[in-house]
Amino acid sequence: MSGFDLIAGKPHDLLLEYGYGSCDRVHGARAYETGNLVVVDVDEEGSGGICDMALRMGTITVTLARPLGDRLVLDSGTGLPVVRGVTPPRK
């Protein structure tokens, strides 16, 4: 996970920015919540075939049970904190 941001007017939603392989299929995002932290994950699946291995960046929204507040956001794959900030889309 490369970043997250809050979505204006939607206090339960987080916008997640993540990297994925050009041949991967993304099935959705999920979050595990406690009182102090939110662990986020993007569910993706590799094609299993020949691929160019290019890294793509994408965004996806995950809905929390309650607003984020001051809870820490962690990446489920690395266990590291996810920084706040999502790269604006290129025009």
C-alpha positions, 0 to 999 in steps of 0.5 A: 500500500503506498498511501491512503486519504479520507474522502470528503463527505464520506467519513467511513470511507478510505481511498487506498493507493496501491501497486499491482502487476499489469496482469493482476486482477483486483477483486476488492479491498478489505479492512480489519479494525480495532480501537487503535488501528485499521489494517488494510489489504487489496485482494488481487490475483496474479494471472499465472501466465506470462506477464511483462511485470510492469507495476501499475498504480491504482486506487480503491475505496474501503468502507470502515465500520466507524470513521478513522479518527486518530487510528493508525492505518497499517498495510496487511502485507508488510505490517508497516504504517500507510502514509496519508496522501494519494497521488493525484491522477495524471491528466 
